[in-house]
């Protein structure tokens, strides 16, 4: 049994986790979200026959959404047409890989001591650091057009790559002692806070528009501020496990436990509700549940039959699961999944 997910010896396109990510990318409809936000904004302005805070908020959402298609096209979209023939036809080859450059969402990878250089896109700083630590990658391709895919151990996502000339001034990525699971937990908490902020802003905007229609600008402004403050204060009294992952990482060292996968509702989405049964060293069993279990977690559980937990599991308590040294983290509870 493997210690983590690794690409199959056969074609990479046969792996269920890789197939799931490819289908997700093909279904991506960022333009549709942009159109919906613009239409809703226009509708709000028409209904109020003038200024609408909800309309302004939808325009802000539209502006943020507009960045998505551009980034997706430059990082992944151009590669998707070649993906089926590449992943189903080319063998998976194990090679030495050294990160010799990179910034923001890309890295420059030197293969086998400079035999080949690849520009790998859709790569955050944490994945560049992981690649620098592993020093070995799985390579698919390149094809006749120089298109390839790179896969890191434990990461069931094909990284988009293209052959480029050797750099005149290579800058190797320094290997640091950064805690990558902690980085992932911090990023997850930020996403949750952004979601809370968006919901609070929408609620405050609804109140603003209603009061503006009934009582004027002063009452609308006061109502807007009051709802924002109430939402801000309430957020400190209702913190979920996602908010607390950084703290939960301090529960203890990483330990691996045998688990049985009962169900996961993610497919075709990349996240879903998860139910497991974990076996303790004394033979006892604990239920494990998660509301937002990601696809990378399912792939690693399926490949190993093990679940890495930060600290010791206890019934009814929360914990962080992931892979030691990898920029991934997810929150679970050792109890049956509760309906909401």
C-alpha positions as CSV (number, residue, x, y, z in Angstrom):
1,X,0.0,0.0,0.0
2,X,1.3,3.5,-0.9
3,X,2.0,6.1,1.8
4,X,0.2,8.7,-0.4
5,X,-1.5,9.1,-3.7
6,X,0.8,8.7,-6.7
7,X,0.0,8.7,-10.4
8,X,-0.8,5.3,-12.0
9,X,1.9,3.5,-14.0
10,X,-0.6,3.4,-16.9
11,X,-2.1,6.5,-18.5
12,X,-2.8,9.3,-16.1
13,X,-6.2,9.9,-17.6
14,X,-7.4,6.6,-16.1
15,X,-7.1,7.9,-12.5
16,X,-10.5,8.8,-11.0
17,X,-9.1,11.9,-9.2
18,X,-7.5,13.2,-12.3
19,X,-10.7,12.6,-14.3
20,X,-12.7,14.5,-11.7
21,X,-10.5,17.6,-12.0
22,X,-10.5,17.5,-15.8
23,X,-14.3,17.3,-15.9
24,X,-14.5,20.2,-13.4
25,X,-12.3,22.3,-15.6
26,X,-14.4,21.5,-18.7
27,X,-17.6,22.5,-16.9
28,X,-16.2,25.7,-15.6
29,X,-18.6,28.6,-16.5
30,X,-17.0,31.8,-15.2
31,X,-18.5,33.9,-18.0
32,X,-22.0,32.7,-17.0
33,X,-21.4,34.0,-13.4
34,X,-20.2,37.3,-14.8
35,X,-23.4,37.7,-16.9
36,X,-25.6,36.8,-13.9
37,X,-23.9,39.4,-11.7
38,X,-24.3,42.2,-14.3
39,X,-27.9,41.3,-15.0
40,X,-28.7,41.3,-11.3
41,X,-27.0,44.7,-10.8
42,X,-28.9,46.2,-13.7
43,X,-32.2,44.8,-12.3
44,X,-31.5,46.4,-8.9
45,X,-30.8,49.8,-10.4
46,X,-34.0,49.6,-12.5
47,X,-36.2,48.5,-9.5
48,X,-34.9,51.3,-7.3
49,X,-35.0,53.8,-10.2
50,X,-31.6,55.1,-9.1
51,X,-29.0,54.2,-6.6
52,X,-28.9,50.6,-5.2
53,X,-26.3,49.3,-2.8
54,X,-27.2,45.8,-3.9
55,X,-26.6,46.9,-7.5
56,X,-23.2,48.3,-6.6
57,X,-22.3,45.1,-4.7
58,X,-23.3,42.9,-7.7
59,X,-21.1,45.1,-9.9
60,X,-18.2,44.5,-7.5
61,X,-18.9,40.8,-7.7
62,X,-19.0,41.0,-11.5
63,X,-15.6,42.8,-11.6
64,X,-14.1,40.1,-9.4
65,X,-15.7,37.4,-11.5
66,X,-14.3,38.9,-14.7
67,X,-10.8,38.1,-13.6
68,X,-11.6,34.4,-13.5
69,X,-12.0,33.6,-17.2
70,X,-8.8,35.5,-18.0
71,X,-6.7,33.7,-15.4
72,X,-8.3,30.3,-16.3
73,X,-7.5,30.8,-20.0
74,X,-3.9,31.7,-19.4
75,X,-3.3,29.1,-16.8
76,X,-5.4,26.0,-17.8
77,X,-7.8,26.7,-20.6
78,X,-5.2,26.7,-23.4
79,X,-4.1,23.2,-22.3
80,X,-7.4,21.5,-22.1
81,X,-7.7,20.7,-25.9
82,X,-4.5,18.7,-25.7
83,X,-5.3,17.0,-22.4
84,X,-7.2,13.9,-23.6
85,X,-4.6,12.7,-26.1
86,X,-1.8,13.6,-23.8
87,X,-3.0,12.0,-20.6
88,X,-4.5,8.9,-22.3
89,X,-1.6,8.3,-24.7
90,X,1.7,9.3,-23.1
91,X,3.3,7.2,-20.4
92,X,3.9,8.5,-16.9
93,X,7.7,8.9,-16.4
94,X,9.5,9.5,-13.1
95,X,12.1,12.3,-13.5
96,X,14.3,14.5,-11.4
97,X,12.8,18.0,-11.1
98,X,14.4,21.2,-9.8
99,X,12.5,24.4,-9.5
100,X,14.8,27.1,-11.1
101,X,12.4,30.0,-11.2
102,X,8.9,31.1,-10.6
103,X,6.6,33.9,-9.4
104,X,2.9,34.2,-8.4
105,X,1.1,31.3,-10.2
106,X,3.9,29.7,-12.2
107,X,7.2,27.9,-11.9
108,X,10.1,27.0,-14.1
109,X,11.1,23.3,-13.8
110,X,14.4,21.8,-14.9
111,X,14.0,18.1,-15.8
112,X,16.9,15.7,-15.3
113,X,19.5,18.2,-14.8
114,X,18.5,20.5,-17.7
115,X,17.6,18.0,-20.3
116,X,14.2,19.8,-20.5
117,X,12.8,23.0,-19.1
118,X,9.0,23.4,-18.5
119,X,7.0,26.4,-17.5
120,X,4.3,25.1,-15.1
121,X,1.2,27.2,-14.6
122,X,-1.5,27.3,-12.0
123,X,1.1,26.7,-9.3
124,X,0.9,28.6,-6.0
125,X,4.0,29.4,-3.9
126,X,3.2,26.4,-1.6
127,X,3.3,24.0,-4.6
128,X,6.6,25.5,-5.8
129,X,8.0,24.8,-2.3
130,X,6.6,21.3,-2.3
131,X,8.2,20.6,-5.7
132,X,11.5,22.0,-4.5
133,X,11.4,19.6,-1.5
134,X,10.3,16.5,-3.4
135,X,12.9,16.9,-6.2
136,X,11.2,14.2,-8.2
137,X,8.0,14.6,-10.3
138,X,6.0,12.5,-12.6
139,X,6.1,13.8,-16.2
140,X,3.5,13.1,-19.0
141,X,4.7,14.2,-22.4
142,X,5.7,16.5,-23.9
143,X,3.8,16.0,-27.2
144,X,4.9,17.3,-30.6
145,X,3.7,20.8,-29.6
146,X,5.7,20.9,-26.4
147,X,2.6,20.5,-24.2
148,X,3.1,18.4,-21.1
149,X,1.7,17.7,-17.6
150,X,3.5,17.5,-14.3
151,X,2.3,15.6,-11.2
152,X,3.5,15.8,-7.6
153,X,3.3,13.0,-5.1
154,X,0.1,13.3,-3.0
155,X,-1.4,15.9,-5.4
156,X,-3.9,14.3,-7.8
157,X,-4.1,17.4,-10.0
158,X,-2.3,17.5,-13.4
159,X,-0.2,20.7,-13.5
160,X,-0.2,22.3,-16.9
161,X,3.2,22.6,-18.5
162,X,4.9,23.6,-21.7
163,X,8.5,23.3,-23.0
164,X,10.4,26.6,-22.9
165,X,14.1,27.5,-23.5
166,X,16.6,27.2,-20.7
167,X,16.7,30.3,-18.6
168,X,19.7,32.6,-18.9
169,X,19.7,33.2,-15.2
170,X,18.2,30.3,-13.3
171,X,17.1,31.0,-9.7
172,X,16.6,27.7,-7.7
173,X,13.8,27.8,-5.3
174,X,15.2,27.7,-1.8
175,X,14.0,24.8,0.4
176,X,12.5,26.3,3.6
177,X,11.2,24.9,6.8
178,X,7.8,26.5,6.3
179,X,4.9,24.6,7.8
180,X,2.9,23.9,4.6
181,X,-0.2,22.4,6.3
182,X,-0.4,25.5,8.5
183,X,-0.2,27.6,5.3
184,X,-3.2,25.7,3.9
185,X,-5.2,26.0,7.1
186,X,-4.6,29.8,7.1
187,X,-5.8,30.0,3.5
188,X,-8.9,28.0,4.2
189,X,-9.8,30.2,7.1
190,X,-9.4,33.3,4.9
191,X,-11.8,31.9,2.3
192,X,-14.4,31.3,5.1
193,X,-14.0,34.8,6.4
194,X,-14.4,36.1,2.8
195,X,-17.6,34.2,2.5
196,X,-18.9,35.6,5.8
197,X,-18.0,39.1,4.7
198,X,-19.8,38.6,1.4
199,X,-23.0,37.4,3.1
200,X,-22.9,40.2,5.7
201,X,-22.4,42.8,2.9
202,X,-25.4,41.4,1.0
203,X,-27.6,41.5,4.1
204,X,-26.5,45.1,4.9
205,X,-27.1,46.1,1.3
206,X,-30.7,44.7,1.4
207,X,-31.3,46.8,4.6
208,X,-29.8,49.9,3.0
209,X,-32.0,49.6,-0.1
210,X,-35.1,49.1,1.9
211,X,-34.5,52.0,4.2
212,X,-33.4,54.3,1.4
213,X,-36.8,53.6,-0.3
214,X,-38.8,54.2,2.9
215,X,-36.8,56.7,5.0
216,X,-34.0,58.3,3.0
217,X,-30.2,58.3,3.0
218,X,-29.5,58.9,6.7
219,X,-31.6,56.0,7.9
220,X,-30.2,53.8,5.1
221,X,-26.6,54.6,6.0
222,X,-27.2,54.0,9.7
223,X,-29.0,50.7,9.0
224,X,-26.1,49.6,6.7
225,X,-23.5,50.3,9.4
226,X,-25.6,48.6,12.2
227,X,-26.0,45.4,10.1
228,X,-22.3,45.4,9.3
229,X,-21.3,45.8,13.0
230,X,-23.9,43.1,14.0
231,X,-22.5,40.7,11.5
232,X,-18.9,41.4,12.5
233,X,-19.7,40.8,16.2
234,X,-21.8,37.7,15.5
235,X,-19.0,36.1,13.5
236,X,-16.9,35.8,16.6
237,X,-19.6,33.8,18.4
238,X,-20.2,31.3,15.6
239,X,-16.9,29.9,14.5
240,X,-16.9,26.6,12.6
241,X,-14.1,24.1,12.4
242,X,-12.8,25.7,9.2
243,X,-12.1,28.9,11.2
244,X,-10.1,27.0,13.9
245,X,-7.9,24.8,11.7
246,X,-4.7,26.8,12.5
247,X,-5.4,26.3,16.2
248,X,-6.4,22.6,15.7
249,X,-3.0,21.9,14.1
250,X,-1.5,22.4,17.6
251,X,-3.4,19.3,18.9
252,X,-0.3,17.1,18.4
253,X,2.0,15.5,15.9
254,X,0.7,13.9,12.7
255,X,-0.4,10.3,13.1
256,X,-1.8,7.9,10.4
257,X,-4.9,5.7,11.2
258,X,-6.6,3.0,9.1
259,X,-9.9,4.2,7.8
260,X,-12.8,2.8,5.8
261,X,-14.5,5.1,3.3
262,X,-18.3,4.9,3.7
263,X,-19.5,7.8,1.4
264,X,-18.4,11.0,-0.3
265,X,-20.9,13.2,-2.1
266,X,-18.4,15.4,-4.0
267,X,-18.4,13.9,-7.4
268,X,-18.9,15.8,-9.8
269,X,-18.0,18.7,-7.5
270,X,-14.5,18.8,-6.0
271,X,-15.8,18.9,-2.4
272,X,-18.5,17.0,-0.7
273,X,-19.8,15.5,2.6
274,X,-17.6,12.7,3.8
275,X,-18.2,9.7,6.1
276,X,-15.4,7.4,7.4
277,X,-14.8,4.8,10.1
278,X,-11.4,5.2,11.8
279,X,-9.7,2.3,13.6
280,X,-7.8,3.2,16.7
281,X,-4.6,1.3,17.8
282,X,-6.6,-0.6,20.5
283,X,-9.1,-1.9,17.9
284,X,-11.8,0.6,18.8
285,X,-13.6,2.5,16.0
286,X,-14.6,6.2,15.7
287,X,-16.9,7.7,13.1
288,X,-15.4,10.5,11.1
289,X,-17.3,13.2,9.2
290,X,-16.6,16.3,7.2
291,X,-18.9,18.7,5.4
292,X,-16.3,20.1,3.0
293,X,-14.1,17.1,2.2
294,X,-11.9,17.9,-0.9
295,X,-11.0,15.6,-3.7
296,X,-7.3,15.4,-2.8
297,X,-8.3,13.9,0.6
298,X,-10.5,11.2,-1.0
299,X,-7.7,10.3,-3.5
300,X,-5.1,9.9,-0.8
301,X,-7.5,7.8,1.4
302,X,-8.4,5.6,-1.5
303,X,-4.8,5.1,-2.4
304,X,-3.5,4.3,1.1
305,X,-6.4,3.3,3.3
306,X,-5.0,5.7,5.9
307,X,-6.0,9.1,7.3
308,X,-3.4,11.5,8.6
309,X,-4.6,13.3,11.7
310,X,-2.9,16.2,13.6
311,X,-3.1,14.9,17.2
312,X,-5.1,12.1,18.7
313,X,-8.7,11.4,17.7
314,X,-11.4,11.8,20.4
315,X,-15.1,11.2,20.0
316,X,-17.1,14.5,19.4
317,X,-14.0,16.6,18.9
318,X,-12.7,18.3,15.7
319,X,-9.3,17.8,14.1
320,X,-7.3,18.7,11.1
321,X,-6.5,16.0,8.5
322,X,-4.1,16.2,5.5
323,X,-0.7,15.1,4.5
324,X,2.5,15.9,6.6
325,X,4.6,18.4,4.7
326,X,2.0,19.1,2.0
327,X,0.0,22.3,1.5
328,X,-3.3,20.7,2.2
329,X,-5.6,20.7,5.3
330,X,-9.2,19.9,6.0
331,X,-11.4,19.9,9.1
332,X,-13.2,16.8,10.3
333,X,-15.2,15.7,13.4
334,X,-15.1,12.4,15.1
335,X,-18.8,11.9,15.1
336,X,-21.6,11.0,12.7
337,X,-22.5,13.7,10.2
338,X,-25.2,15.9,11.6
339,X,-28.0,17.1,9.3
340,X,-28.6,20.9,9.2
